[in-house]
C-alpha cells in the first residue's frame, strides 16, 4: 500500500500546528530541502537545509540535517524557536547532525501508525510517499 502527501498539504498542516511557513522541495528520493523563514527582529532571512531520511522504525523517523558549516547552529536555533509549538518529545537531537522524529507523539499520526506498518518513505517531486501495509 502507498499513500502520499503533497508538499503544499504538509506545509498547511505545519502552518496550522506551528504558525510557521515551512517550505519543502525535492532534492532526491531520500532528501527534501526544508526552508524556514527566520525572523529575529532586524534579521529576516530564509534559511534552508537538506533533510535526508535515514531510517524508519515503528513511528520513529531518523533523519540527517545538512545546512553546510552552520548546521549545528541552525539546528539549535530552529529547535529553540519551535520548542513551544511542537508536541513534547517530538524531536530528539542525536550526534552527527541527526534528529529522531518521534512521530507517534502527534495524535493524528499515532492513529495512522497504530493501523499501518510503515516500511519506507520516499521523497517525490511533489511530496512524500509512504509505503507499508495494514497491521
C-alpha positions as a LaTeX table, in Angstrom:
\begin{tabular}{lrrr}
\hline
Residue & $x$ (\AA) & $y$ (\AA) & $z$ (\AA) \\
\hline
Unk1 & 0.00 & 0.00 & 0.00 \\
Unk2 & 1.18 & 3.51 & $-0.79$ \\
Unk3 & $-0.05$ & 6.85 & 0.49 \\
Unk4 & 1.22 & 10.29 & $-0.35$ \\
Unk5 & 1.00 & 13.84 & 0.89 \\
Unk6 & 1.86 & 16.82 & $-1.28$ \\
Unk7 & 4.29 & 19.46 & $-0.12$ \\
Unk8 & 1.51 & 22.13 & $-0.05$ \\
Unk9 & $-0.64$ & 19.87 & 2.17 \\
Unk10 & 2.30 & 19.26 & 4.51 \\
Unk11 & 3.08 & 22.99 & 4.61 \\
Unk12 & $-0.55$ & 23.77 & 5.52 \\
Unk13 & $-0.59$ & 21.20 & 8.34 \\
Unk14 & 2.67 & 22.55 & 9.78 \\
Unk15 & 1.49 & 26.16 & 9.49 \\
Unk16 & $-1.68$ & 25.25 & 11.38 \\
Unk17 & 0.29 & 23.48 & 14.14 \\
Unk18 & 3.37 & 25.71 & 14.42 \\
Unk19 & 2.23 & 29.06 & 12.93 \\
Unk20 & 5.36 & 28.93 & 10.74 \\
Unk21 & 5.66 & 28.89 & 6.94 \\
Unk22 & 7.95 & 25.92 & 6.45 \\
Unk23 & 8.62 & 25.10 & 2.80 \\
Unk24 & 9.64 & 21.84 & 1.13 \\
Unk25 & 11.27 & 20.95 & $-2.19$ \\
Unk26 & 12.51 & 17.73 & $-3.82$ \\
Unk27 & 16.28 & 17.05 & $-3.80$ \\
Unk28 & 16.38 & 13.28 & $-4.37$ \\
Unk29 & 14.39 & 10.15 & $-3.46$ \\
Unk30 & 15.57 & 10.30 & 0.18 \\
Unk31 & 16.22 & 14.04 & 0.61 \\
Unk32 & 13.95 & 17.07 & 0.87 \\
Unk33 & 15.04 & 20.71 & 1.12 \\
Unk34 & 13.35 & 22.40 & 4.09 \\
Unk35 & 13.11 & 26.19 & 4.12 \\
Unk36 & 12.29 & 28.16 & 7.26 \\
Unk37 & 11.74 & 31.93 & 7.44 \\
Unk38 & 13.95 & 33.17 & 10.26 \\
Unk39 & 12.72 & 36.39 & 11.85 \\
Unk40 & 14.84 & 37.73 & 14.70 \\
Unk41 & 13.60 & 41.30 & 14.67 \\
Unk42 & 16.02 & 43.15 & 12.42 \\
Unk43 & 17.27 & 39.91 & 10.84 \\
Unk44 & 14.81 & 38.35 & 8.39 \\
Unk45 & 16.14 & 35.62 & 6.17 \\
Unk46 & 15.01 & 32.33 & 4.70 \\
Unk47 & 17.26 & 29.54 & 5.84 \\
Unk48 & 17.28 & 26.11 & 4.28 \\
Unk49 & 18.71 & 22.69 & 4.95 \\
Unk50 & 18.63 & 19.28 & 3.33 \\
Unk51 & 16.78 & 16.69 & 5.38 \\
Unk52 & 17.74 & 13.12 & 4.45 \\
Unk53 & 15.60 & 10.17 & 5.52 \\
Unk54 & 17.91 & 7.55 & 7.03 \\
Unk55 & 15.60 & 5.02 & 8.66 \\
Unk56 & 12.09 & 4.44 & 9.92 \\
Unk57 & 11.47 & 2.18 & 12.90 \\
Unk58 & 7.88 & 1.92 & 14.02 \\
Unk59 & 6.67 & 5.50 & 14.31 \\
Unk60 & 10.19 & 6.93 & 14.72 \\
Unk61 & 11.91 & 8.56 & 11.76 \\
Unk62 & 15.69 & 9.07 & 11.80 \\
Unk63 & 16.83 & 11.93 & 9.59 \\
Unk64 & 20.07 & 13.79 & 8.94 \\
Unk65 & 20.15 & 17.57 & 8.62 \\
Unk66 & 22.71 & 19.27 & 6.39 \\
Unk67 & 22.92 & 23.04 & 6.05 \\
Unk68 & 26.65 & 23.32 & 5.42 \\
Unk69 & 29.03 & 24.66 & 8.01 \\
Unk70 & 26.29 & 26.23 & 10.14 \\
Unk71 & 24.19 & 23.08 & 10.52 \\
Unk72 & 24.57 & 22.73 & 14.29 \\
Unk73 & 23.78 & 26.41 & 14.89 \\
Unk74 & 20.81 & 26.24 & 12.53 \\
Unk75 & 19.50 & 23.09 & 14.20 \\
Unk76 & 19.78 & 24.58 & 17.69 \\
Unk77 & 18.12 & 27.85 & 16.61 \\
Unk78 & 15.24 & 26.14 & 14.83 \\
Unk79 & 14.63 & 23.75 & 17.71 \\
Unk80 & 14.58 & 26.57 & 20.25 \\
Unk81 & 12.17 & 28.64 & 18.11 \\
Unk82 & 9.80 & 25.69 & 17.60 \\
Unk83 & 10.14 & 24.26 & 21.12 \\
Unk84 & 6.80 & 25.54 & 22.47 \\
Unk85 & 4.93 & 24.91 & 19.21 \\
Unk86 & 5.62 & 21.19 & 18.82 \\
Unk87 & 4.40 & 18.23 & 20.87 \\
Unk88 & 6.66 & 17.35 & 23.79 \\
Unk89 & 9.23 & 14.74 & 22.82 \\
Unk90 & 8.66 & 15.01 & 19.06 \\
Unk91 & 12.27 & 15.85 & 18.17 \\
Unk92 & 15.28 & 14.18 & 19.76 \\
Unk93 & 18.66 & 15.60 & 18.82 \\
Unk94 & 21.27 & 12.96 & 18.05 \\
Unk95 & 25.02 & 13.12 & 17.26 \\
Unk96 & 26.31 & 13.71 & 13.72 \\
Unk97 & 23.55 & 16.17 & 12.71 \\
Unk98 & 20.86 & 13.56 & 13.15 \\
Unk99 & 17.37 & 14.01 & 14.53 \\
Unk100 & 14.99 & 11.29 & 15.67 \\
Unk101 & 11.43 & 12.38 & 14.97 \\
Unk102 & 9.04 & 10.56 & 17.29 \\
Unk103 & 6.03 & 10.90 & 15.01 \\
Unk104 & 3.85 & 8.88 & 17.38 \\
Unk105 & 3.79 & 11.90 & 19.71 \\
Unk106 & 1.41 & 13.57 & 17.22 \\
Unk107 & $-2.02$ & 12.11 & 17.96 \\
Unk108 & $-3.27$ & 12.07 & 14.33 \\
Unk109 & $-0.05$ & 10.42 & 13.13 \\
Unk110 & $-0.09$ & 7.92 & 16.01 \\
Unk111 & $-3.52$ & 6.75 & 14.87 \\
Unk112 & $-2.12$ & 6.01 & 11.40 \\
Unk113 & 0.93 & 4.17 & 12.79 \\
Unk114 & $-1.34$ & 2.10 & 15.05 \\
Unk115 & $-3.10$ & 0.72 & 11.96 \\
Unk116 & $-0.31$ & 0.69 & 9.37 \\
Unk117 & 3.18 & $-0.80$ & 9.36 \\
Unk118 & 5.30 & 1.83 & 7.58 \\
Unk119 & 8.15 & 0.23 & 5.63 \\
Unk120 & 9.64 & 3.20 & 3.79 \\
Unk121 & 9.24 & 6.88 & 2.99 \\
Unk122 & 10.23 & 8.33 & $-0.38$ \\
Unk123 & 10.55 & 11.93 & $-1.49$ \\
Unk124 & 8.69 & 12.63 & $-4.73$ \\
Unk125 & 8.96 & 15.78 & $-6.84$ \\
Unk126 & 5.60 & 16.95 & $-5.49$ \\
Unk127 & 5.56 & 15.49 & $-1.97$ \\
Unk128 & 6.22 & 12.47 & 0.24 \\
Unk129 & 5.15 & 8.87 & $-0.33$ \\
Unk130 & 4.76 & 6.34 & 2.46 \\
Unk131 & 4.96 & 2.62 & 1.71 \\
Unk132 & 3.60 & $-0.02$ & 4.04 \\
Unk133 & 0.75 & $-2.35$ & 4.87 \\
Unk134 & $-2.04$ & $-2.92$ & 7.35 \\
Unk135 & $-1.08$ & $-4.44$ & 10.71 \\
\hline
\end{tabular}
